Amino acid sequence: MILAEAVSGEEGAEILDRLVELKPEKGMVSPYMNHHFVEALLMCGKKDQAMEYMKYYWGGMLSHGADTFWELYNPENPAESPYGSSIVNSYCHAWSCTPTYLLRKYFN
C-alpha cells in the first residue's frame, strides 16, 4: 500500500511501526523483499531507520564474508536455503543489490 501510494506518508509510517512492533515469527529473508521494506521506510520519511536496516541486513552479509549480494540471507540462519541446501543458493544475485539504487535515489 505504501509503495503504491495508496496511503499517506503518515499512515504508511504507522503501518511500518506496527509491522516492526509485531516482529512476525517468519521474517523476510529475501533481499528482494527487504528492498521493498527499506523503500517503504524511505517513502515514509524514515531515512535513519532505513539506513540502519540496510547496515543491519546487507551489512550482515558482509560480516559473514560476502563480497557480493546473496539471493537469500537470514541473519538468524545464514545457511538457510529455499532449495534444501545452501550449496545451490546464488551468492551473486542481481535482485539483491538494490541498496545501491536506494542510496543513489534517496541519499544524494
Biopython code that builds the backbone (N, CA, C, O; Angstrom):
import numpy as np
from Bio.PDB.StructureBuilder import StructureBuilder

atoms = [
    (1, "MET", "N", (0.820, -1.178, 0.000)),
    (1, "MET", "CA", (0.000, 0.000, 0.000)),
    (1, "MET", "C", (0.871, 1.251, 0.000)),
    (1, "MET", "O", (0.535, 2.259, -0.621)),
    (2, "ILE", "N", (1.995, 1.169, 0.706)),
    (2, "ILE", "CA", (2.889, 2.322, 0.778)),
    (2, "ILE", "C", (3.549, 2.557, -0.574)),
    (2, "ILE", "O", (3.550, 3.678, -1.084)),
    (3, "LEU", "N", (4.108, 1.503, -1.153)),
    (3, "LEU", "CA", (4.808, 1.649, -2.431)),
    (3, "LEU", "C", (3.864, 2.069, -3.552)),
    (3, "LEU", "O", (4.284, 2.742, -4.493)),
    (4, "ALA", "N", (2.607, 1.683, -3.464)),
    (4, "ALA", "CA", (1.607, 2.072, -4.465)),
    (4, "ALA", "C", (1.023, 3.449, -4.170)),
    (4, "ALA", "O", (0.188, 3.951, -4.921)),
    (5, "GLU", "N", (1.467, 4.056, -3.071)),
    (5, "GLU", "CA", (0.991, 5.368, -2.631)),
    (5, "GLU", "C", (-0.517, 5.379, -2.409)),
    (5, "GLU", "O", (-1.190, 6.373, -2.679)),
    (6, "ALA", "N", (-1.037, 4.251, -1.909)),
    (6, "ALA", "CA", (-2.463, 4.145, -1.599)),
    (6, "ALA", "C", (-2.781, 4.697, -0.214)),
    (6, "ALA", "O", (-3.948, 4.862, 0.141)),
    (7, "VAL", "N", (-1.744, 4.980, 0.562)),
    (7, "VAL", "CA", (-1.913, 5.585, 1.888)),
    (7, "VAL", "C", (-0.982, 6.789, 1.979)),
    (7, "VAL", "O", (-0.008, 6.890, 1.233)),
    (8, "SER", "N", (-1.288, 7.690, 2.893)),
    (8, "SER", "CA", (-0.430, 8.859, 3.087)),
    (8, "SER", "C", (0.881, 8.425, 3.743)),
    (8, "SER", "O", (0.987, 7.315, 4.263)),
    (9, "GLY", "N", (1.865, 9.305, 3.711)),
    (9, "GLY", "CA", (3.136, 9.018, 4.369)),
    (9, "GLY", "C", (2.966, 8.767, 5.853)),
    (9, "GLY", "O", (3.633, 7.905, 6.425)),
    (10, "GLU", "N", (2.074, 9.521, 6.474)),
    (10, "GLU", "CA", (1.813, 9.357, 7.910)),
    (10, "GLU", "C", (1.169, 7.997, 8.195)),
    (10, "GLU", "O", (1.558, 7.299, 9.131)),
    (11, "GLU", "N", (0.180, 7.634, 7.376)),
    (11, "GLU", "CA", (-0.459, 6.320, 7.546)),
    (11, "GLU", "C", (0.546, 5.196, 7.291)),
    (11, "GLU", "O", (0.562, 4.190, 7.999)),
    (12, "GLY", "N", (1.369, 5.381, 6.284)),
    (12, "GLY", "CA", (2.393, 4.390, 5.976)),
    (12, "GLY", "C", (3.368, 4.219, 7.126)),
    (12, "GLY", "O", (3.756, 3.100, 7.461)),
    (13, "ALA", "N", (3.765, 5.336, 7.731)),
    (13, "ALA", "CA", (4.680, 5.273, 8.875)),
    (13, "ALA", "C", (4.055, 4.491, 10.023)),
    (13, "ALA", "O", (4.738, 3.717, 10.693)),
    (14, "GLU", "N", (2.768, 4.689, 10.250)),
    (14, "GLU", "CA", (2.066, 3.943, 11.306)),
    (14, "GLU", "C", (2.028, 2.448, 10.988)),
    (14, "GLU", "O", (2.214, 1.616, 11.877)),
    (15, "ILE", "N", (1.789, 2.114, 9.733)),
    (15, "ILE", "CA", (1.769, 0.708, 9.316)),
    (15, "ILE", "C", (3.141, 0.075, 9.548)),
    (15, "ILE", "O", (3.243, -1.028, 10.085)),
    (16, "LEU", "N", (4.188, 0.782, 9.140)),
    (16, "LEU", "CA", (5.544, 0.253, 9.310)),
    (16, "LEU", "C", (5.908, 0.095, 10.782)),
    (16, "LEU", "O", (6.521, -0.898, 11.173)),
    (17, "ASP", "N", (5.528, 1.078, 11.595)),
    (17, "ASP", "CA", (5.797, 0.977, 13.036)),
    (17, "ASP", "C", (5.131, -0.263, 13.614)),
    (17, "ASP", "O", (5.717, -0.978, 14.426)),
    (18, "ARG", "N", (3.910, -0.505, 13.187)),
    (18, "ARG", "CA", (3.167, -1.675, 13.685)),
    (18, "ARG", "C", (3.816, -2.974, 13.206)),
    (18, "ARG", "O", (3.924, -3.934, 13.969)),
    (19, "LEU", "N", (4.241, -3.005, 11.964)),
    (19, "LEU", "CA", (4.905, -4.189, 11.420)),
    (19, "LEU", "C", (6.174, -4.508, 12.212)),
    (19, "LEU", "O", (6.411, -5.661, 12.572)),
    (20, "VAL", "N", (6.977, -3.500, 12.477)),
    (20, "VAL", "CA", (8.214, -3.698, 13.235)),
    (20, "VAL", "C", (7.893, -4.142, 14.658)),
    (20, "VAL", "O", (8.571, -5.005, 15.215)),
    (21, "GLU", "N", (6.865, -3.552, 15.235)),
    (21, "GLU", "CA", (6.452, -3.896, 16.601)),
    (21, "GLU", "C", (5.981, -5.348, 16.701)),
    (21, "GLU", "O", (6.259, -6.025, 17.691)),
    (22, "LEU", "N", (5.273, -5.823, 15.686)),
    (22, "LEU", "CA", (4.734, -7.189, 15.703)),
    (22, "LEU", "C", (5.808, -8.262, 15.578)),
    (22, "LEU", "O", (5.635, -9.375, 16.076)),
    (23, "LYS", "N", (6.913, -7.937, 14.918)),
    (23, "LYS", "CA", (8.004, -8.891, 14.698)),
    (23, "LYS", "C", (7.466, -10.261, 14.277)),
    (23, "LYS", "O", (7.474, -11.198, 15.075)),
    (24, "PRO", "N", (7.007, -10.383, 13.052)),
    (24, "PRO", "CA", (6.458, -11.666, 12.599)),
    (24, "PRO", "C", (7.429, -12.815, 12.848)),
    (24, "PRO", "O", (8.643, -12.659, 12.717)),
    (25, "GLU", "N", (6.878, -13.969, 13.208)),
    (25, "GLU", "CA", (7.709, -15.138, 13.528)),
    (25, "GLU", "C", (8.637, -15.489, 12.370)),
    (25, "GLU", "O", (9.817, -15.772, 12.574)),
    (26, "LYS", "N", (8.104, -15.469, 11.172)),
    (26, "LYS", "CA", (8.927, -15.729, 9.989)),
    (26, "LYS", "C", (9.097, -14.407, 9.265)),
    (26, "LYS", "O", (8.193, -13.946, 8.567)),
    (27, "GLY", "N", (10.253, -13.807, 9.437)),
    (27, "GLY", "CA", (10.506, -12.518, 8.813)),
    (27, "GLY", "C", (10.910, -12.662, 7.354)),
    (27, "GLY", "O", (10.928, -13.763, 6.804)),
    (28, "MET", "N", (11.226, -11.551, 6.750)),
    (28, "MET", "CA", (11.656, -11.544, 5.355)),
    (28, "MET", "C", (13.115, -11.983, 5.290)),
    (28, "MET", "O", (13.958, -11.427, 5.995)),
    (29, "VAL", "N", (13.420, -12.955, 4.469)),
    (29, "VAL", "CA", (14.800, -13.412, 4.333)),
    (29, "VAL", "C", (15.338, -13.190, 2.920)),
    (29, "VAL", "O", (16.483, -13.534, 2.627)),
    (30, "SER", "N", (14.536, -12.634, 2.077)),
    (30, "SER", "CA", (14.956, -12.343, 0.711)),
    (30, "SER", "C", (15.380, -10.880, 0.617)),
    (30, "SER", "O", (14.615, -9.994, 0.998)),
    (31, "PRO", "N", (16.587, -10.611, 0.116)),
    (31, "PRO", "CA", (16.975, -9.219, -0.086)),
    (31, "PRO", "C", (15.985, -8.482, -0.991)),
    (31, "PRO", "O", (15.774, -7.279, -0.838)),
    (32, "TYR", "N", (15.390, -9.199, -1.917)),
    (32, "TYR", "CA", (14.392, -8.592, -2.800)),
    (32, "TYR", "C", (13.228, -8.022, -1.987)),
    (32, "TYR", "O", (12.816, -6.883, -2.211)),
    (33, "MET", "N", (12.702, -8.796, -1.056)),
    (33, "MET", "CA", (11.592, -8.308, -0.226)),
    (33, "MET", "C", (12.062, -7.235, 0.749)),
    (33, "MET", "O", (11.336, -6.278, 1.014)),
    (34, "ASN", "N", (13.262, -7.386, 1.281)),
    (34, "ASN", "CA", (13.794, -6.379, 2.190)),
    (34, "ASN", "C", (13.992, -5.044, 1.487)),
    (34, "ASN", "O", (13.871, -3.988, 2.108)),
    (35, "HIS", "N", (14.296, -5.087, 0.198)),
    (35, "HIS", "CA", (14.399, -3.854, -0.583)),
    (35, "HIS", "C", (13.087, -3.074, -0.525)),
    (35, "HIS", "O", (13.087, -1.859, -0.329)),
    (36, "HIS", "N", (11.980, -3.776, -0.695)),
    (36, "HIS", "CA", (10.675, -3.106, -0.677)),
    (36, "HIS", "C", (10.379, -2.530, 0.706)),
    (36, "HIS", "O", (9.805, -1.447, 0.819)),
    (37, "PHE", "N", (10.768, -3.249, 1.750)),
    (37, "PHE", "CA", (10.590, -2.744, 3.114)),
    (37, "PHE", "C", (11.393, -1.459, 3.305)),
    (37, "PHE", "O", (10.874, -0.475, 3.832)),
    (38, "VAL", "N", (12.649, -1.464, 2.882)),
    (38, "VAL", "CA", (13.501, -0.280, 3.035)),
    (38, "VAL", "C", (12.963, 0.879, 2.201)),
    (38, "VAL", "O", (12.953, 2.018, 2.667)),
    (39, "GLU", "N", (12.521, 0.608, 0.985)),
    (39, "GLU", "CA", (11.979, 1.701, 0.175)),
    (39, "GLU", "C", (10.704, 2.265, 0.801)),
    (39, "GLU", "O", (10.472, 3.472, 0.739)),
    (40, "ALA", "N", (9.885, 1.420, 1.396)),
    (40, "ALA", "CA", (8.688, 1.910, 2.092)),
    (40, "ALA", "C", (9.093, 2.811, 3.255)),
    (40, "ALA", "O", (8.473, 3.852, 3.474)),
    (41, "LEU", "N", (10.120, 2.424, 3.998)),
    (41, "LEU", "CA", (10.618, 3.286, 5.081)),
    (41, "LEU", "C", (11.025, 4.646, 4.526)),
    (41, "LEU", "O", (10.678, 5.684, 5.089)),
    (42, "LEU", "N", (11.753, 4.633, 3.431)),
    (42, "LEU", "CA", (12.222, 5.886, 2.837)),
    (42, "LEU", "C", (11.062, 6.739, 2.332)),
    (42, "LEU", "O", (11.074, 7.959, 2.497)),
    (43, "MET", "N", (10.074, 6.116, 1.727)),
    (43, "MET", "CA", (8.918, 6.863, 1.220)),
    (43, "MET", "C", (8.115, 7.501, 2.350)),
    (43, "MET", "O", (7.395, 8.476, 2.135)),
    (44, "CYS", "N", (8.243, 6.947, 3.555)),
    (44, "CYS", "CA", (7.515, 7.482, 4.714)),
    (44, "CYS", "C", (8.391, 8.403, 5.559)),
    (44, "CYS", "O", (8.023, 8.758, 6.679)),
    (45, "GLY", "N", (9.544, 8.788, 5.026)),
    (45, "GLY", "CA", (10.410, 9.732, 5.723)),
    (45, "GLY", "C", (11.252, 9.128, 6.832)),
    (45, "GLY", "O", (11.794, 9.860, 7.661)),
    (46, "LYS", "N", (11.371, 7.823, 6.865)),
    (46, "LYS", "CA", (12.140, 7.148, 7.920)),
    (46, "LYS", "C", (13.554, 6.836, 7.411)),
    (46, "LYS", "O", (13.978, 5.681, 7.369)),
    (47, "LYS", "N", (14.256, 7.884, 7.031)),
    (47, "LYS", "CA", (15.571, 7.747, 6.411)),
    (47, "LYS", "C", (16.595, 7.102, 7.348)),
    (47, "LYS", "O", (17.347, 6.220, 6.931)),
    (48, "ASP", "N", (16.627, 7.534, 8.598)),
    (48, "ASP", "CA", (17.590, 6.969, 9.553)),
    (48, "ASP", "C", (17.323, 5.489, 9.791)),
    (48, "ASP", "O", (18.257, 4.688, 9.833)),
    (49, "GLN", "N", (16.062, 5.126, 9.946)),
    (49, "GLN", "CA", (15.697, 3.730, 10.171)),
    (49, "GLN", "C", (16.037, 2.884, 8.939)),
    (49, "GLN", "O", (16.487, 1.745, 9.068)),
    (50, "ALA", "N", (15.823, 3.438, 7.763)),
    (50, "ALA", "CA", (16.150, 2.722, 6.526)),
    (50, "ALA", "C", (17.653, 2.468, 6.434)),
    (50, "ALA", "O", (18.078, 1.367, 6.084)),
    (51, "MET", "N", (18.451, 3.477, 6.746)),
    (51, "MET", "CA", (19.904, 3.316, 6.695)),
    (51, "MET", "C", (20.374, 2.273, 7.706)),
    (51, "MET", "O", (21.215, 1.430, 7.392)),
    (52, "GLU", "N", (19.834, 2.334, 8.907)),
    (52, "GLU", "CA", (20.210, 1.353, 9.934)),
    (52, "GLU", "C", (19.829, -0.059, 9.503)),
    (52, "GLU", "O", (20.574, -1.010, 9.742)),
    (53, "TYR", "N", (18.678, -0.190, 8.874)),
    (53, "TYR", "CA", (18.254, -1.517, 8.427)),
    (53, "TYR", "C", (19.153, -2.029, 7.301)),
    (53, "TYR", "O", (19.509, -3.207, 7.278)),
    (54, "MET", "N", (19.517, -1.153, 6.376)),
    (54, "MET", "CA", (20.431, -1.586, 5.315)),
    (54, "MET", "C", (21.757, -2.043, 5.908)),
    (54, "MET", "O", (22.316, -3.053, 5.480)),
    (55, "LYS", "N", (22.258, -1.310, 6.883)),
    (55, "LYS", "CA", (23.514, -1.711, 7.537)),
    (55, "LYS", "C", (23.346, -3.055, 8.240)),
    (55, "LYS", "O", (24.229, -3.909, 8.171)),
    (56, "TYR", "N", (22.223, -3.238, 8.909)),
    (56, "TYR", "CA", (21.952, -4.491, 9.616)),
    (56, "TYR", "C", (21.828, -5.657, 8.638)),
    (56, "TYR", "O", (22.482, -6.686, 8.807)),
    (57, "TYR", "N", (20.988, -5.493, 7.619)),
    (57, "TYR", "CA", (20.674, -6.620, 6.736)),
    (57, "TYR", "C", (21.789, -6.883, 5.724)),
    (57, "TYR", "O", (22.395, -7.954, 5.744)),
    (58, "TRP", "N", (22.063, -5.932, 4.847)),
    (58, "TRP", "CA", (23.092, -6.156, 3.839)),
    (58, "TRP", "C", (24.486, -6.149, 4.473)),
    (58, "TRP", "O", (25.379, -6.865, 4.020)),
    (59, "GLY", "N", (24.668, -5.350, 5.510)),
    (59, "GLY", "CA", (25.932, -5.381, 6.247)),
    (59, "GLY", "C", (26.153, -6.719, 6.917)),
    (59, "GLY", "O", (27.291, -7.157, 7.087)),
    (60, "GLY", "N", (25.054, -7.376, 7.303)),
    (60, "GLY", "CA", (25.162, -8.710, 7.889)),
    (60, "GLY", "C", (25.764, -9.702, 6.917)),
    (60, "GLY", "O", (26.541, -10.574, 7.307)),
    (61, "MET", "N", (25.405, -9.569, 5.649)),
    (61, "MET", "CA", (26.019, -10.442, 4.640)),
    (61, "MET", "C", (27.529, -10.225, 4.619)),
    (61, "MET", "O", (28.309, -11.176, 4.570)),
    (62, "LEU", "N", (27.921, -8.952, 4.657)),
    (62, "LEU", "CA", (29.351, -8.635, 4.646)),
    (62, "LEU", "C", (30.059, -9.238, 5.847)),
    (62, "LEU", "O", (31.173, -9.747, 5.727)),
    (63, "SER", "N", (29.414, -9.180, 7.004)),
    (63, "SER", "CA", (30.036, -9.724, 8.213)),
    (63, "SER", "C", (30.185, -11.245, 8.145)),
    (63, "SER", "O", (30.956, -11.834, 8.903)),
    (64, "HIS", "N", (29.445, -11.874, 7.237)),
    (64, "HIS", "CA", (29.578, -13.321, 7.029)),
    (64, "HIS", "C", (30.472, -13.634, 5.824)),
    (64, "HIS", "O", (30.468, -14.755, 5.314)),
    (65, "GLY", "N", (31.226, -12.649, 5.381)),
    (65, "GLY", "CA", (32.216, -12.879, 4.334)),
    (65, "GLY", "C", (31.776, -12.593, 2.917)),
    (65, "GLY", "O", (32.525, -12.872, 1.980)),
    (66, "ALA", "N", (30.593, -12.050, 2.727)),
    (66, "ALA", "CA", (30.113, -11.779, 1.365)),
    (66, "ALA", "C", (30.907, -10.648, 0.718)),
    (66, "ALA", "O", (31.270, -9.675, 1.378)),
    (67, "ASP", "N", (31.169, -10.788, -0.564)),
    (67, "ASP", "CA", (31.709, -9.671, -1.337)),
    (67, "ASP", "C", (30.796, -9.371, -2.534)),
    (67, "ASP", "O", (31.113, -8.545, -3.390)),
    (68, "THR", "N", (29.664, -10.063, -2.565)),
    (68, "THR", "CA", (28.564, -9.796, -3.492)),
    (68, "THR", "C", (27.276, -9.954, -2.688)),
    (68, "THR", "O", (27.316, -10.386, -1.536)),
    (69, "PHE", "N", (26.144, -9.611, -3.277)),
    (69, "PHE", "CA", (24.880, -9.740, -2.554)),
    (69, "PHE", "C", (24.225, -11.081, -2.861)),
    (69, "PHE", "O", (24.135, -11.498, -4.016)),
    (70, "TRP", "N", (23.772, -11.744, -1.807)),
    (70, "TRP", "CA", (23.226, -13.094, -1.903)),
    (70, "TRP", "C", (21.749, -13.082, -2.280)),
    (70, "TRP", "O", (21.043, -12.097, -2.067)),
    (71, "GLU", "N", (21.304, -14.188, -2.839)),
    (71, "GLU", "CA", (19.894, -14.371, -3.194)),
    (71, "GLU", "C", (19.012, -14.427, -1.952)),
    (71, "GLU", "O", (17.882, -13.939, -1.962)),
    (72, "LEU", "N", (19.524, -15.010, -0.908)),
    (72, "LEU", "CA", (18.779, -15.186, 0.334)),
    (72, "LEU", "C", (19.725, -14.947, 1.497)),
    (72, "LEU", "O", (20.858, -15.428, 1.491)),
    (73, "TYR", "N", (19.266, -14.212, 2.486)),
    (73, "TYR", "CA", (20.069, -14.022, 3.691)),
    (73, "TYR", "C", (19.132, -13.913, 4.880)),
    (73, "TYR", "O", (18.292, -13.017, 4.956)),
    (74, "ASN", "N", (19.294, -14.839, 5.798)),
    (74, "ASN", "CA", (18.560, -14.811, 7.059)),
    (74, "ASN", "C", (19.587, -14.532, 8.144)),
    (74, "ASN", "O", (20.418, -15.393, 8.433)),
    (75, "PRO", "N", (19.552, -13.350, 8.753)),
    (75, "PRO", "CA", (20.538, -13.017, 9.777)),
    (75, "PRO", "C", (20.592, -14.037, 10.917)),
    (75, "PRO", "O", (21.637, -14.218, 11.542)),
    (76, "GLU", "N", (19.478, -14.696, 11.184)),
    (76, "GLU", "CA", (19.440, -15.684, 12.265)),
    (76, "GLU", "C", (19.928, -17.059, 11.817)),
    (76, "GLU", "O", (20.232, -17.910, 12.652)),
    (77, "ASN", "N", (20.004, -17.280, 10.514)),
    (77, "ASN", "CA", (20.464, -18.564, 9.985)),
    (77, "ASN", "C", (21.055, -18.334, 8.591)),
    (77, "ASN", "O", (20.384, -18.583, 7.589)),
    (78, "PRO", "N", (22.305, -17.861, 8.518)),
    (78, "PRO", "CA", (22.903, -17.529, 7.221)),
    (78, "PRO", "C", (22.972, -18.697, 6.239)),
    (78, "PRO", "O", (23.099, -18.473, 5.035)),
    (79, "ALA", "N", (22.891, -19.927, 6.720)),
    (79, "ALA", "CA", (22.962, -21.092, 5.833)),
    (79, "ALA", "C", (21.590, -21.516, 5.309)),
    (79, "ALA", "O", (21.488, -22.513, 4.594)),
    (80, "GLU", "N", (20.546, -20.779, 5.650)),
    (80, "GLU", "CA", (19.194, -21.138, 5.197)),
    (80, "GLU", "C", (19.132, -21.176, 3.673)),
    (80, "GLU", "O", (19.792, -20.394, 2.989)),
    (81, "SER", "N", (18.335, -22.090, 3.164)),
    (81, "SER", "CA", (18.171, -22.217, 1.721)),
    (81, "SER", "C", (16.739, -22.605, 1.380)),
    (81, "SER", "O", (16.163, -23.479, 2.029)),
    (82, "PRO", "N", (16.158, -21.965, 0.369)),
    (82, "PRO", "CA", (14.835, -22.393, -0.083)),
    (82, "PRO", "C", (14.912, -23.678, -0.913)),
    (82, "PRO", "O", (13.888, -24.259, -1.270)),
    (83, "TYR", "N", (16.127, -24.108, -1.209)),
    (83, "TYR", "CA", (16.336, -25.267, -2.075)),
    (83, "TYR", "C", (16.734, -26.521, -1.304)),
    (83, "TYR", "O", (16.983, -27.566, -1.905)),
    (84, "GLY", "N", (16.795, -26.426, 0.014)),
    (84, "GLY", "CA", (17.162, -27.579, 0.820)),
    (84, "GLY", "C", (18.649, -27.702, 1.090)),
    (84, "GLY", "O", (19.060, -28.508, 1.925)),
    (85, "SER", "N", (19.456, -26.922, 0.403)),
    (85, "SER", "CA", (20.904, -26.926, 0.621)),
    (85, "SER", "C", (21.473, -25.584, 0.190)),
    (85, "SER", "O", (21.210, -25.120, -0.919)),
    (86, "SER", "N", (22.250, -24.964, 1.061)),
    (86, "SER", "CA", (22.807, -23.649, 0.734)),
    (86, "SER", "C", (23.847, -23.722, -0.380)),
    (86, "SER", "O", (24.249, -22.689, -0.914)),
    (87, "ILE", "N", (24.284, -24.916, -0.734)),
    (87, "ILE", "CA", (25.271, -25.049, -1.805)),
    (87, "ILE", "C", (24.702, -24.598, -3.157)),
    (87, "ILE", "O", (25.460, -24.232, -4.056)),
    (88, "VAL", "N", (23.379, -24.622, -3.300)),
    (88, "VAL", "CA", (22.776, -24.199, -4.568)),
    (88, "VAL", "C", (22.195, -22.784, -4.513)),
    (88, "VAL", "O", (21.600, -22.326, -5.488)),
    (89, "ASN", "N", (22.361, -22.091, -3.392)),
    (89, "ASN", "CA", (21.941, -20.689, -3.326)),
    (89, "ASN", "C", (22.812, -19.853, -4.262)),
    (89, "ASN", "O", (23.967, -20.194, -4.518)),
    (90, "SER", "N", (22.259, -18.777, -4.761)),
    (90, "SER", "CA", (23.030, -17.836, -5.561)),
    (90, "SER", "C", (23.709, -16.849, -4.617)),
    (90, "SER", "O", (23.052, -16.218, -3.789)),
    (91, "TYR", "N", (25.017, -16.722, -4.746)),
    (91, "TYR", "CA", (25.764, -15.799, -3.892)),
    (91, "TYR", "C", (26.200, -14.554, -4.651)),
    (91, "TYR", "O", (27.041, -13.792, -4.172)),
    (92, "CYS", "N", (25.637, -14.349, -5.817)),
    (92, "CYS", "CA", (25.852, -13.125, -6.583)),
    (92, "CYS", "C", (24.554, -12.887, -7.349)),
    (92, "CYS", "O", (24.407, -13.295, -8.502)),
    (93, "HIS", "N", (23.620, -12.219, -6.681)),
    (93, "HIS", "CA", (22.253, -12.161, -7.184)),
    (93, "HIS", "C", (21.850, -10.715, -7.471)),
    (93, "HIS", "O", (21.829, -9.881, -6.566)),
    (94, "ALA", "N", (21.538, -10.426, -8.709)),
    (94, "ALA", "CA", (21.236, -9.053, -9.124)),
    (94, "ALA", "C", (20.067, -8.439, -8.358)),
    (94, "ALA", "O", (20.095, -7.246, -8.055)),
    (95, "TRP", "N", (19.052, -9.219, -8.041)),
    (95, "TRP", "CA", (17.886, -8.668, -7.350)),
    (95, "TRP", "C", (18.222, -8.213, -5.935)),
    (95, "TRP", "O", (17.436, -7.507, -5.304)),
    (96, "SER", "N", (19.378, -8.612, -5.440)),
    (96, "SER", "CA", (19.753, -8.303, -4.063)),
    (96, "SER", "C", (20.603, -7.046, -3.938)),
    (96, "SER", "O", (20.934, -6.637, -2.826)),
    (97, "CYS", "N", (20.958, -6.436, -5.044)),
    (97, "CYS", "CA", (21.882, -5.297, -4.991)),
    (97, "CYS", "C", (21.167, -3.951, -4.935)),
    (97, "CYS", "O", (21.777, -2.919, -5.214)),
    (98, "THR", "N", (19.910, -3.947, -4.586)),
    (98, "THR", "CA", (19.130, -2.705, -4.613)),
    (98, "THR", "C", (19.570, -1.630, -3.627)),
    (98, "THR", "O", (19.180, -0.478, -3.817)),
    (99, "PRO", "N", (20.357, -1.920, -2.580)),
    (99, "PRO", "CA", (20.826, -0.795, -1.766)),
    (99, "PRO", "C", (21.581, 0.240, -2.600)),
    (99, "PRO", "O", (21.548, 1.430, -2.286)),
    (100, "THR", "N", (22.254, -0.198, -3.650)),
    (100, "THR", "CA", (22.959, 0.763, -4.496)),
    (100, "THR", "C", (21.967, 1.728, -5.153)),
    (100, "THR", "O", (22.241, 2.923, -5.267)),
    (101, "TYR", "N", (20.837, 1.214, -5.575)),
    (101, "TYR", "CA", (19.779, 2.050, -6.154)),
    (101, "TYR", "C", (19.189, 2.984, -5.097)),
    (101, "TYR", "O", (19.024, 4.179, -5.340)),
    (102, "LEU", "N", (18.877, 2.438, -3.934)),
    (102, "LEU", "CA", (18.252, 3.239, -2.875)),
    (102, "LEU", "C", (19.185, 4.345, -2.389)),
    (102, "LEU", "O", (18.741, 5.466, -2.142)),
    (103, "LEU", "N", (20.461, 4.040, -2.251)),
    (103, "LEU", "CA", (21.416, 5.055, -1.800)),
    (103, "LEU", "C", (21.486, 6.207, -2.789)),
    (103, "LEU", "O", (21.516, 7.371, -2.390)),
    (104, "ARG", "N", (21.513, 5.891, -4.066)),
    (104, "ARG", "CA", (21.581, 6.952, -5.079)),
    (104, "ARG", "C", (20.271, 7.745, -5.166)),
    (104, "ARG", "O", (20.295, 8.956, -5.384)),
    (105, "LYS", "N", (19.144, 7.074, -4.998)),
    (105, "LYS", "CA", (17.853, 7.744, -5.131)),
    (105, "LYS", "C", (17.518, 8.622, -3.923)),
    (105, "LYS", "O", (17.001, 9.726, -4.088)),
    (106, "TYR", "N", (17.806, 8.141, -2.712)),
    (106, "TYR", "CA", (17.337, 8.829, -1.508)),
    (106, "TYR", "C", (18.432, 9.514, -0.688)),
    (106, "TYR", "O", (18.124, 10.318, 0.192)),
    (107, "PHE", "N", (19.693, 9.213, -0.959)),
    (107, "PHE", "CA", (20.779, 9.768, -0.153)),
    (107, "PHE", "C", (21.785, 10.495, -1.042)),
    (107, "PHE", "O", (22.955, 10.115, -1.080)),
    (108, "ASN", "N", (21.355, 11.526, -1.752)),
    (108, "ASN", "CA", (22.249, 12.231, -2.673)),
    (108, "ASN", "C", (23.210, 13.085, -1.891)),
    (108, "ASN", "O", (24.052, 13.763, -2.479)),
]
sb = StructureBuilder()
sb.init_structure("model")
sb.init_model(0)
sb.init_chain("A")
sb.init_seg("    ")
for serial, (resi, resn, name, xyz) in enumerate(atoms, 1):
    if name == "N":
        sb.init_residue(resn, " ", resi, " ")
    sb.init_atom(name, np.array(xyz, "f"), 0.0, 1.0, " ", f" {name:<3s}", serial, name[0])
structure = sb.get_structure()
